[in-house]
Amino acid sequence: MTLEESQQDMPEEDIEAKIDIEYSEDDIVTLDWKEHIRRRPGMYIGKLGDGSNSDDGIYVLLKEVLDNTIDEYMMGYGKQIIVNIDESSVSVRDYGRGIPLGKLVEASSKMNTGGKYDSKAFKKSVGLNGVGLKAVNALSSMFVIESVRDGQKKRVEFNCGNIVSESDVEATDEPNGTLVQFTPDATIFRNYRYHDEFIEPLISNYTYLNTGLVFIFNGKRFVSRNGLLDLLNARMTDQSLYPIIHLKGDDIEVALTHTNQYGEEYYSFVNGQYTSQGGTHLTAFKEALSRTMKDFYGKPNFEYSDFRNGIVAAISIKVEEPVFESQTKTKLGSRDIGPDGPTVAKFVGDFIKKELDNYLHKESATADAILAKVQDNERDRKAMAGVTKRAREQAKKINLHNKKLLDCRVHLNDTRGDNDKKLESSIFITEGDSAAGSITKIRNVETQAVFSLRGKPKNTYGKTKKMVYENEEFNLLQAALNIEDSIDNLRYNKVIIATDADVDGMHIRLLLLTFFLQYFPDMIKRGHIYILQTPLFRVRNKKTAKRTGRKHNADADETYYCYTDAERINAINKLGANAEITRFKGLGEISPEEFRGFIGPDMRADKVTMHKEDGVAELLRFYMGKNTIERQNFIIENLVIEDDTQFS
């Protein structure tokens, strides 16, 4: 296409603008290392965030520092790592060999400088002072690195990648190792805060992958003696159907079992790095696992999904010079174990075929338990075969004119979508048309979708997955989320349950949580399910408040939105006799303009978490099972009368 042809459909003013733009030597800019990182932090650490999600940038900075300490341990140096973190600053001290003192500045501030380029020294490393440490330096308002080697010490302090001070080499009696302290730059990571709930699993993973390594995090000790076996025991939220199978070999470790939960649950690692998005090693593992079991049982009618439904498994491998699909190292892209080694698929496949087959031949009780589970899965699959085909066709037809789903542009414009925007995308599951209407009018149409429920959904506790396809509401919700085949296909990063703050709203919330816990527990374990918090009260000065219904500035208009009774009382105390109190009985009573602040950047949405100690199975049985009398007795025994008119 010629320039003239390309301009035919352009407005005249746009053509003139293009003609006026000059492109000269002055437009070619070379950025130094730190400026490039600070201008394009996403290239190095993924999304920024404020610390409210486990993949936010401040945790990537922490991981980059920890990776270097882990590599030292993997090479046989240093058995303890001390980590201290407050809400905004980090300190990490290892007891490895320490960075060579003469290269301390270069290792922390000069690109393409590090210790892992010589594969003989660091054959299967993850960190070792490569790009990651420089990113931490450039993105921190305070970065201090100190190295101790054989009775000598050197210290360098930086600010946003610029050297503030550099000490001379001095004598010391401290043990060898490296100390890194940093404070992420608040101008880049706005309103950030470190949360222990995301740091402790990260540190635990390091210990599971490095048995014997001791982490001391804010005074709390973390250590593992049984590797991936310990990991599964800690992470499983349902009872295993047989003892965990634990297999170890050179550069590979595997642990697996089955539970009665739906779906598949995997934890994969490369060189001690948690690959949350899997990669070539996890794909090979799932394929080899299914094929080996199918060959062992000799049942041609079994499908691979029959072996994997309900599985909980972990795999860790070591790869020479691993290639990841991004700087954040969450998905392995390597095809080969090393320059002279087999492919990842062959390496993993050969190990599983030999070791798992041998195990099943020796442990007949475990083999029988697996067979029973696989046969149950087969029966469920066949029972659903007919209904799922009809349900899929129905969902496709209804979705063509589906008024229940109002999608966002990131999905409407492009089925592949922009990855960054997909990470920002969310869907509100609302209660009724009135609530959906308010959210719909004020939502960010680019990244926020809305799915409207009709009344109360059914209680799915104890039901087979067949119900999902037989119930139109659940079938359409499953189709909207795109999770029928795998939650890896989930279209939205956040699934936000938005119900009224009353008894009916709470019941609907519990029914939806039961649905996800019953059929898609990994949605919760991977941190995709949230509960929207909306204010219970509006307290404003009746003399000065504007009556436009918009969200007022609390200082200027003396209007306060209160999420708790304590906030309500505090607002009343501020306004005194002029306080006007409105109790929001439902989301539909909140005007669209007021909703703007409640689902915007300052949205309060609590992530639903799931831990072994929560006793989820027992909680579901008690609250959602067929034990009405038991629940009635519990309510009667725990009823507290506070006064003549109020119950708690």
Secondary structure, 3 states (H helix, E strand, C coil): CCHHHHCCCCCHHHHHHHHHCCCCHHHCCCCCHHHHHHHCCHHHHCCCCCCCCCCCHHHHHHHHHHHHHHHHHHCCCCCEEEEEECCCCEEEEECCCCCCHHHHHHHHHCCCCCCCCCCCCCCCCCCCCCHHHHHHHHCEEEEEEEEEECCEEEEEEEECCEEEEECCCEECCCCCEEEEEEEECCCCCCCCCCCHHHHHHHHHHHHHHCCCCEEEECCEEECCCCCHHHHHHHHCCCCCCCCCEEEEECCEEEEEEECCCCCCEEEEEECCEECCCCEHHHHHHHHHHHHHHHHHHCCCCCCHHHHHCCEEEEEEECCCCCCECCCCCCCECCCECCCCCCEHHHHHHHHHHHHHHHHHHHCHHHHHHHHHHHHHHHHHHHHHHHHHHHHHHHHHHHHHCCCCEECCHHHHCCCCCCHHHHHHCEEEEEEHHHHHHHHHHHCCCCCEEEEEECCCCCCCCCCCCHHHHHCHHHHHHHHHHCCCCCHHHCCCCEEEEECCCCHHHHHHHHHHHHHHHHHCHHHHHCCCEEEEECCCEEEEECCCCCCCCCCCCHHHHCEEEECCHHHHHHHHHHHHHHEEEEECCCHHHCCHHHHHHHCCCCCEEEECCCCHHHCHHHHHHHHHCCCHHHHHHHHHHHCCECCCCCEC
